[in-house]
């Protein structure tokens, strides 16, 4: 390896590691902020958060690699141009393309790594990360009671507290205890207490509610041992009342399980249907299966619709529909008004059935086609995301040589602009594919094609030492336009005079 190659590689790896770390962190924080409401008030351990951050960090790597590649290559050649090292390289007879050769090899290696990461690691990380996120989202919030508001997240209880003191003492407690038949019997047990306290035991497995100086009211109408009480009323009638009890207490203790508040792991097999959870082999198999099902359903549309006809139409030897002579005789046959009415009702019913069948089959076929398109798009994106690392290098390296600015100023701005362009073109291509305006390969590769052409153009400009981004070039161009305009305007006035 020549000293020139070592110099360029050393100027590349430092910014690449830094920018890769920053970009992964930014994308990770974006995801965490998006789901921040699902993490609040959840009694999760450090291990759960560490696993979630780890999985989502892996998920962001394929997206972060192209941006890191663009920014680091732009900074590397920008620093070389800013400190006139690139000028010294050119004066030694070495072209810009030759100077880019070592980083081109690195970009190819990163693209290959990105491809295998996309195909092997990303589906696993997506499955683990999103299944864990689902479990966190479905976990109930920890027991946090606010003053003057009924708390209903504890199964079987509605609890209200008038005042909470700093020592954990609760003043003015009202507890509605519900049984399994509360929907038909209403509130059958109410507990009022002057004060109390709540705490958990056995590693937060159970909740203890201790109440002091209160009354417990119970309606036992739903119990098996209760007997109705009849009270005589004026007029000889009797009213039926259920058993009702009231018990006063100085100290009353309730213990309830908190198992519903703990996080339970869901079977990961429930998430494997999603295209992000599959590798290229699985995506190809699923897409082919959906396409075959789509084609098979289309072939059976005509034969499947025969059951909705009152009379069987004739078929030819090639299974095509043939006109039957008996139809004309039926149309000319005189019928009574009652029979005609029955015929019209049957016709209307058959038409509605056929319309419903057609609509359901159309929706079914559209769903199959849409699902197949999604899997095919994701399969192509395994390749496009990997190749975008190389394409971003083809844009970043010549731009750095043209701009001749290092650091995190101009390179960051230019990198963000091209990354936004990549993001917009990718999403637009996917949208057009899903709408049926483009075939899958064209829509999936549209962004890479446009940016590859831009990279080739910038390499050509860098080879000719173009001053593409220097202000005085455009100032001189505008000045020449003004001069030509002024000279033409002056000649026109002279001719008119």
C-alpha positions as CSV (number, residue, x, y, z in Angstrom):
1,X,0.0,0.0,0.0
2,X,1.4,3.4,-1.0
3,X,1.7,6.3,1.4
4,X,-0.9,8.2,-0.6
5,X,-3.5,5.4,0.0
6,X,-2.6,5.4,3.7
7,X,-3.0,9.2,3.9
8,X,-6.5,9.1,2.3
9,X,-7.6,6.1,4.4
10,X,-6.5,7.7,7.6
11,X,-8.4,10.9,6.7
12,X,-11.5,8.7,6.0
13,X,-11.8,6.3,8.9
14,X,-11.8,8.9,11.7
15,X,-14.8,10.9,10.3
16,X,-16.5,7.6,9.3
17,X,-16.5,6.2,12.8
18,X,-17.6,9.5,14.4
19,X,-20.3,10.2,11.9
20,X,-21.6,6.6,12.0
21,X,-21.9,6.8,15.8
22,X,-23.6,10.2,15.6
23,X,-26.0,9.1,12.8
24,X,-27.0,5.9,14.7
25,X,-27.5,7.9,17.8
26,X,-29.7,10.4,16.0
27,X,-31.8,7.8,14.4
28,X,-32.1,5.9,17.6
29,X,-33.3,9.0,19.5
30,X,-35.8,9.7,16.7
31,X,-37.3,6.3,17.2
32,X,-37.2,6.6,21.0
33,X,-38.9,10.0,20.9
34,X,-41.6,8.6,18.6
35,X,-42.4,5.9,21.1
36,X,-41.8,7.9,24.3
37,X,-45.4,7.8,25.3
38,X,-45.3,4.0,25.4
39,X,-42.3,4.0,27.9
40,X,-43.7,6.5,30.4
41,X,-45.0,5.1,33.7
42,X,-43.9,1.6,32.8
43,X,-42.1,-0.4,35.5
44,X,-39.3,-1.6,33.3
45,X,-35.8,-2.6,34.3
46,X,-32.5,-1.4,32.9
47,X,-32.1,-4.8,31.0
48,X,-35.3,-4.2,29.1
49,X,-34.2,-0.7,28.0
50,X,-30.7,-2.0,27.1
51,X,-32.2,-4.7,24.9
52,X,-34.5,-2.3,23.2
53,X,-31.7,0.2,22.5
54,X,-29.5,-2.6,21.2
55,X,-32.0,-4.0,18.8
56,X,-33.1,-0.6,17.5
57,X,-29.4,0.4,17.1
58,X,-29.0,-2.6,14.8
59,X,-32.1,-1.6,12.9
60,X,-30.8,1.9,12.2
61,X,-27.4,0.6,10.8
62,X,-28.6,0.0,7.2
63,X,-30.1,3.5,7.1
64,X,-27.1,5.1,8.7
65,X,-24.4,3.6,6.6
66,X,-25.2,5.5,3.3
67,X,-25.3,8.8,5.2
68,X,-22.1,8.1,7.1
69,X,-20.4,7.0,3.9
70,X,-21.5,10.3,2.1
71,X,-20.5,12.6,5.0
72,X,-17.1,10.9,5.8
73,X,-16.0,10.7,2.2
74,X,-17.0,14.3,1.6
75,X,-15.1,15.4,4.8
76,X,-12.0,13.4,3.9
77,X,-11.6,14.9,0.4
78,X,-12.8,18.3,1.7
79,X,-10.0,18.3,4.3
80,X,-7.5,17.3,1.7
81,X,-8.6,20.1,-0.6
82,X,-8.9,22.7,2.2
83,X,-5.2,22.2,3.3
84,X,-4.0,22.0,-0.4
85,X,-3.0,18.3,-0.1
86,X,-5.3,17.5,-3.0
87,X,-3.5,20.2,-5.0
88,X,-0.1,18.6,-4.2
89,X,-1.5,15.2,-5.3
90,X,-2.6,16.6,-8.6
91,X,0.7,18.4,-9.2
92,X,2.4,15.1,-8.7
93,X,0.5,13.8,-11.8
94,X,-2.0,11.7,-9.8
95,X,-5.6,12.1,-10.9
96,X,-8.5,12.6,-8.6
97,X,-9.9,9.2,-9.7
98,X,-6.7,7.5,-8.7
99,X,-6.8,9.3,-5.4
100,X,-10.3,7.9,-4.9
101,X,-9.3,4.3,-5.6
102,X,-8.6,3.2,-2.0
103,X,-11.8,4.6,-0.7
104,X,-13.7,3.1,-3.6
105,X,-12.5,-0.4,-2.5
106,X,-13.6,0.5,1.1
107,X,-17.0,1.6,-0.2
108,X,-17.4,-1.7,-2.1
109,X,-16.5,-3.6,1.1
110,X,-19.0,-1.5,3.1
111,X,-21.7,-2.2,0.5
112,X,-21.1,-5.9,0.7
113,X,-21.2,-5.7,4.5
114,X,-24.4,-3.7,4.3
115,X,-26.0,-6.3,2.0
116,X,-25.3,-9.2,4.3
117,X,-26.3,-7.2,7.3
118,X,-29.6,-6.3,5.6
119,X,-30.2,-9.9,4.7
120,X,-29.1,-11.7,7.9
121,X,-29.0,-9.3,10.9
122,X,-31.7,-6.8,10.1
123,X,-34.6,-9.3,10.0
124,X,-33.5,-10.8,13.3
125,X,-33.1,-7.3,14.9
126,X,-36.5,-6.2,13.6
127,X,-38.2,-9.3,14.9
128,X,-36.6,-9.0,18.4
129,X,-36.9,-5.2,18.6
130,X,-40.5,-4.7,17.5
131,X,-41.8,-7.8,19.5
132,X,-40.1,-6.3,22.6
133,X,-41.6,-2.9,21.8
134,X,-45.1,-4.5,21.4
135,X,-44.7,-6.1,24.8
136,X,-43.7,-2.8,26.4
137,X,-46.6,-1.0,24.8
138,X,-49.1,-3.5,26.1
139,X,-47.7,-3.5,29.6
140,X,-49.8,-1.5,32.0
141,X,-48.5,1.6,33.7
142,X,-47.3,1.4,37.2
143,X,-49.8,2.1,40.0
144,X,-49.8,5.9,40.3
145,X,-52.9,7.4,41.9
146,X,-53.7,11.1,41.5
147,X,-55.6,13.1,44.1
148,X,-59.3,13.4,43.5
149,X,-59.3,11.1,40.4
150,X,-60.6,7.5,40.3
151,X,-57.8,5.1,39.3
152,X,-59.2,2.1,37.3
153,X,-56.2,0.3,36.0
154,X,-56.0,-2.2,38.9
155,X,-58.4,-5.1,37.9
156,X,-61.4,-5.3,40.1
157,X,-61.0,-1.9,41.8
158,X,-61.8,1.8,41.4
159,X,-59.8,3.8,43.9
160,X,-60.0,7.6,44.8
161,X,-57.8,9.5,47.2
162,X,-58.6,13.0,48.5
163,X,-55.0,13.8,49.6
164,X,-51.5,12.2,49.4
165,X,-49.0,13.0,52.0
166,X,-45.2,12.9,51.7
167,X,-44.8,10.0,54.1
168,X,-47.0,7.8,51.9
169,X,-50.1,8.2,54.0
170,X,-53.4,8.5,52.0
171,X,-56.3,10.6,53.4
172,X,-59.9,10.1,52.5
173,X,-60.0,6.9,50.5
174,X,-62.9,5.5,48.5
175,X,-62.7,2.0,47.0
176,X,-65.2,0.4,44.7
177,X,-64.5,-3.3,44.6
178,X,-66.0,-5.1,41.6
179,X,-66.8,-8.8,41.1
180,X,-67.2,-10.7,37.9
181,X,-70.9,-9.8,37.6
182,X,-70.5,-6.1,38.1
183,X,-71.8,-5.4,34.6
184,X,-75.2,-6.7,35.6
185,X,-75.2,-6.1,39.4
186,X,-73.4,-2.8,39.6
187,X,-71.2,-1.8,42.5
188,X,-71.7,-4.5,45.2
189,X,-69.0,-3.5,47.6
190,X,-67.8,0.0,48.7
191,X,-65.1,0.8,51.2
192,X,-64.7,4.2,52.8
193,X,-61.7,4.9,55.0
194,X,-60.3,8.0,56.8
195,X,-56.7,7.1,55.9
196,X,-54.6,4.3,54.5
197,X,-51.4,3.4,52.7
198,X,-50.5,1.2,49.7
199,X,-47.2,-0.7,49.1
200,X,-46.0,-3.7,47.2
201,X,-44.4,-6.9,48.6
202,X,-42.6,-10.0,47.2
203,X,-40.6,-8.1,44.5
204,X,-43.6,-6.1,43.3
205,X,-45.7,-9.2,42.8
206,X,-48.5,-8.2,45.2
207,X,-50.1,-4.9,46.2
208,X,-51.1,-4.4,49.9
209,X,-53.8,-1.8,50.7
210,X,-54.1,-1.0,54.4
211,X,-57.1,1.0,55.5
212,X,-57.8,2.7,58.9
213,X,-61.0,3.8,60.6
214,X,-63.6,3.1,57.9
215,X,-66.8,1.4,56.8
216,X,-67.3,-1.5,54.4
217,X,-70.7,-1.6,52.6
218,X,-71.7,-4.9,50.9
219,X,-74.6,-5.9,48.7
220,X,-74.9,-9.7,48.8
221,X,-77.7,-10.1,46.3
222,X,-75.5,-11.9,43.9
223,X,-74.1,-14.4,46.5
224,X,-75.4,-18.0,46.7
225,X,-76.1,-17.8,50.5
226,X,-78.1,-14.6,50.3
227,X,-81.9,-14.7,51.0
228,X,-84.3,-12.0,49.9
229,X,-86.0,-9.9,52.5
230,X,-89.7,-9.0,52.1
231,X,-91.0,-5.9,53.8
232,X,-94.8,-5.3,54.0
233,X,-96.0,-2.1,52.4
234,X,-99.4,-0.3,52.8
235,X,-102.1,-2.0,50.7
236,X,-101.0,-5.5,51.4
237,X,-98.1,-5.6,49.0
238,X,-94.6,-6.7,49.8
239,X,-91.4,-5.2,48.4
240,X,-88.4,-7.4,47.8
241,X,-85.0,-6.2,49.1
242,X,-81.6,-7.9,48.8
243,X,-79.3,-8.5,51.8
244,X,-77.2,-5.5,52.7
245,X,-74.4,-5.4,55.3
246,X,-72.4,-2.6,56.8
247,X,-69.2,-3.3,58.8
248,X,-67.0,-0.8,60.6
249,X,-63.3,-1.4,61.1
250,X,-60.3,0.2,62.7
251,X,-57.8,-1.7,60.5
252,X,-58.6,-3.5,57.2
253,X,-56.1,-5.1,54.8
254,X,-56.5,-6.0,51.2
255,X,-53.9,-8.0,49.1
256,X,-54.1,-8.2,45.3
257,X,-51.8,-9.6,42.6
258,X,-49.9,-7.3,40.3
259,X,-49.3,-9.9,37.7
260,X,-51.3,-7.9,35.1
261,X,-48.8,-5.0,35.5
262,X,-45.7,-7.1,34.6
263,X,-44.4,-7.3,31.1
264,X,-45.2,-10.6,29.4
265,X,-43.2,-11.7,26.3
266,X,-45.3,-12.5,23.3
267,X,-44.6,-15.3,20.9
268,X,-42.3,-13.9,18.2
269,X,-43.9,-16.1,15.6
270,X,-46.8,-13.6,15.5
271,X,-44.6,-11.0,13.9
272,X,-42.8,-13.1,11.3
273,X,-45.4,-12.4,8.6
274,X,-44.1,-8.8,8.2
275,X,-41.7,-8.1,5.3
276,X,-39.2,-6.5,7.6
277,X,-38.7,-9.7,9.5
278,X,-37.8,-11.8,6.4
279,X,-34.5,-12.3,4.5
280,X,-34.2,-12.5,0.7
281,X,-35.0,-16.2,0.5
282,X,-38.2,-15.8,2.6
283,X,-39.3,-12.7,0.7
284,X,-38.9,-14.4,-2.7
285,X,-40.8,-17.5,-1.5
286,X,-43.6,-15.4,0.0
287,X,-43.9,-13.1,-3.1
288,X,-44.0,-16.0,-5.5
289,X,-46.6,-17.8,-3.4
290,X,-48.8,-14.6,-3.4
291,X,-48.3,-14.2,-7.2
292,X,-49.3,-17.8,-7.9
293,X,-52.4,-17.4,-5.7
294,X,-53.3,-14.2,-7.5
295,X,-52.9,-15.9,-11.0
296,X,-54.8,-19.0,-9.8
297,X,-57.7,-16.9,-8.5
298,X,-57.9,-15.0,-11.8
299,X,-58.1,-18.3,-13.7
300,X,-61.0,-19.5,-11.6
301,X,-63.1,-16.4,-11.7
302,X,-65.3,-17.5,-14.6
303,X,-65.9,-21.0,-13.3
304,X,-66.5,-19.8,-9.7
305,X,-69.1,-17.3,-10.9
306,X,-71.4,-20.0,-12.4
307,X,-72.9,-20.8,-9.0
308,X,-74.6,-17.4,-9.0
309,X,-76.6,-18.0,-12.2
310,X,-80.2,-19.4,-12.0
311,X,-79.7,-21.3,-15.3
312,X,-76.4,-22.8,-16.5
313,X,-75.1,-21.3,-19.7
314,X,-73.6,-23.5,-22.3
315,X,-69.8,-24.0,-22.6
316,X,-67.8,-24.9,-25.6
317,X,-65.1,-27.5,-25.9
318,X,-62.5,-24.9,-25.1
319,X,-64.3,-23.9,-21.8
320,X,-65.4,-20.5,-23.3
321,X,-68.9,-19.2,-22.9
322,X,-71.2,-19.9,-25.8
323,X,-74.6,-18.4,-26.7
324,X,-77.4,-20.9,-26.2
325,X,-80.4,-20.9,-28.6
326,X,-82.8,-21.7,-25.8
327,X,-82.4,-18.1,-24.4
328,X,-84.4,-16.6,-27.3
329,X,-87.2,-19.1,-26.8
330,X,-87.4,-18.2,-23.2
331,X,-87.6,-14.5,-23.9
332,X,-90.5,-14.9,-26.3
333,X,-92.5,-17.3,-24.2
334,X,-95.6,-15.6,-22.7
335,X,-95.8,-15.7,-18.9
336,X,-98.3,-14.5,-16.3
337,X,-97.8,-11.3,-14.3
338,X,-97.1,-13.3,-11.1
339,X,-94.5,-15.4,-12.8
340,X,-92.9,-12.3,-14.4
341,X,-92.7,-10.7,-10.9
342,X,-91.0,-13.8,-9.6
343,X,-88.6,-13.8,-12.5
344,X,-87.7,-10.2,-11.9
345,X,-87.1,-10.9,-8.2
346,X,-84.9,-13.8,-9.0
347,X,-83.0,-11.7,-11.5
348,X,-82.4,-9.0,-9.0
349,X,-81.3,-11.5,-6.4
350,X,-78.9,-13.1,-8.8
351,X,-77.5,-9.8,-9.9
352,X,-76.9,-8.7,-6.4
353,X,-75.2,-12.0,-5.6
354,X,-73.0,-11.6,-8.7
355,X,-72.2,-8.0,-7.8
356,X,-71.2,-9.0,-4.3
357,X,-69.1,-11.9,-5.6
358,X,-67.3,-9.6,-8.1
359,X,-66.6,-7.0,-5.4
360,X,-65.2,-9.5,-2.9
361,X,-63.0,-11.2,-5.6
362,X,-61.7,-7.8,-6.7
363,X,-60.8,-6.8,-3.1
364,X,-59.2,-10.2,-2.6
365,X,-57.1,-9.9,-5.8
366,X,-56.0,-6.3,-5.0
367,X,-55.0,-7.4,-1.5
368,X,-52.9,-10.3,-2.9
369,X,-51.3,-8.0,-5.4
370,X,-50.5,-5.4,-2.8
371,X,-49.0,-7.9,-0.4
372,X,-46.9,-9.4,-3.2
373,X,-45.7,-5.9,-4.2
374,X,-44.7,-5.1,-0.6
375,X,-42.5,-8.3,-0.3
376,X,-40.9,-7.7,-3.7
377,X,-40.1,-4.1,-2.9
378,X,-38.5,-5.1,0.4
379,X,-36.4,-7.7,-1.5
380,X,-35.2,-5.1,-3.9
381,X,-34.4,-2.7,-1.1
382,X,-32.0,-5.3,0.4
383,X,-29.9,-4.6,-2.7
384,X,-30.6,-0.9,-3.1
385,X,-29.7,0.0,0.5
386,X,-26.4,-1.9,0.1
387,X,-25.6,-0.3,-3.2
388,X,-26.5,3.2,-2.0
389,X,-23.4,3.1,0.2
390,X,-21.2,2.9,-2.9
391,X,-23.3,5.5,-4.7
392,X,-23.1,7.9,-1.8
393,X,-19.3,7.6,-2.0
394,X,-19.4,8.4,-5.7
395,X,-21.2,11.6,-4.7
396,X,-19.3,12.5,-1.5
397,X,-15.7,12.1,-2.7
398,X,-15.9,14.3,-5.8
399,X,-18.0,16.9,-4.0
400,X,-15.4,17.1,-1.3
401,X,-12.7,17.6,-4.0
402,X,-14.8,20.3,-5.6
403,X,-16.0,22.2,-2.4
404,X,-12.6,21.9,-0.7
405,X,-14.2,22.4,2.8
406,X,-13.7,20.0,5.7
407,X,-15.2,19.9,9.2
408,X,-18.9,19.6,10.1
409,X,-20.1,22.8,8.3
410,X,-20.7,22.6,4.6
411,X,-20.2,18.8,4.4
412,X,-23.0,18.2,6.9
413,X,-25.4,20.5,5.0
414,X,-24.6,18.9,1.6
415,X,-24.9,15.4,3.0
416,X,-28.3,16.1,4.6
417,X,-29.6,17.5,1.3
418,X,-28.5,14.4,-0.7
419,X,-29.8,12.1,2.0
420,X,-33.2,13.8,2.0
421,X,-33.2,13.5,-1.8
422,X,-32.4,9.7,-1.5
423,X,-35.2,9.4,1.1
424,X,-37.8,11.3,-1.0
425,X,-37.0,9.5,-4.2
426,X,-37.1,6.1,-2.5
427,X,-40.5,6.8,-0.9
428,X,-41.9,8.3,-4.1
429,X,-40.8,5.2,-6.0
430,X,-42.4,2.9,-3.5
431,X,-45.6,5.0,-3.6
432,X,-45.8,4.8,-7.4
433,X,-45.2,1.0,-7.3
434,X,-48.0,0.5,-4.8
435,X,-50.3,2.6,-6.9
436,X,-49.6,0.5,-9.9
437,X,-47.9,3.4,-11.9
438,X,-44.5,1.7,-12.0
439,X,-43.2,-1.9,-12.0
440,X,-41.4,-3.0,-8.9
441,X,-37.8,-2.9,-10.2
442,X,-38.2,0.6,-11.7
443,X,-39.7,2.1,-8.6
444,X,-37.2,0.4,-6.2
445,X,-34.1,1.4,-8.2
446,X,-35.3,4.9,-9.2
447,X,-33.5,6.7,-6.4
448,X,-30.2,4.9,-6.9
449,X,-30.3,5.5,-10.6
450,X,-30.8,9.2,-10.2
451,X,-28.1,9.6,-7.6
452,X,-25.7,7.4,-9.6
453,X,-26.0,9.7,-12.6
454,X,-25.4,12.7,-10.2
455,X,-22.3,10.9,-8.9
456,X,-20.9,10.3,-12.4
457,X,-21.5,14.0,-13.2
458,X,-19.7,15.2,-10.0
459,X,-16.7,12.8,-10.8
460,X,-16.5,14.3,-14.3
461,X,-16.5,17.8,-12.7
462,X,-13.9,16.9,-10.2
463,X,-11.6,15.4,-12.9
464,X,-11.7,18.8,-14.7
465,X,-11.1,20.7,-11.5
466,X,-14.4,22.5,-11.8
467,X,-15.3,25.4,-9.7
468,X,-18.9,24.3,-9.4
469,X,-19.6,25.7,-5.9
470,X,-17.5,28.9,-6.0
471,X,-19.5,32.1,-5.8
472,X,-17.4,34.2,-8.1
473,X,-18.1,31.8,-11.0
474,X,-21.8,32.5,-10.9
475,X,-21.2,36.3,-10.3
476,X,-19.1,36.4,-13.5
477,X,-21.8,34.5,-15.3
478,X,-24.5,36.9,-14.2
479,X,-22.3,39.8,-15.1
480,X,-21.8,38.5,-18.7
481,X,-25.5,38.0,-19.1
482,X,-26.1,41.6,-18.0
483,X,-23.5,42.9,-20.4
484,X,-25.0,41.0,-23.3
485,X,-28.5,42.2,-22.4
486,X,-27.3,45.8,-22.1
487,X,-25.5,45.7,-25.5
488,X,-28.5,44.2,-27.3
489,X,-30.8,46.7,-25.6
490,X,-28.5,49.5,-26.7
491,X,-28.4,48.3,-30.3
492,X,-32.2,48.1,-30.4
493,X,-32.6,51.6,-29.2
494,X,-30.0,52.8,-31.8
495,X,-31.9,51.1,-34.7
496,X,-35.2,52.5,-33.6
497,X,-33.8,56.0,-33.4
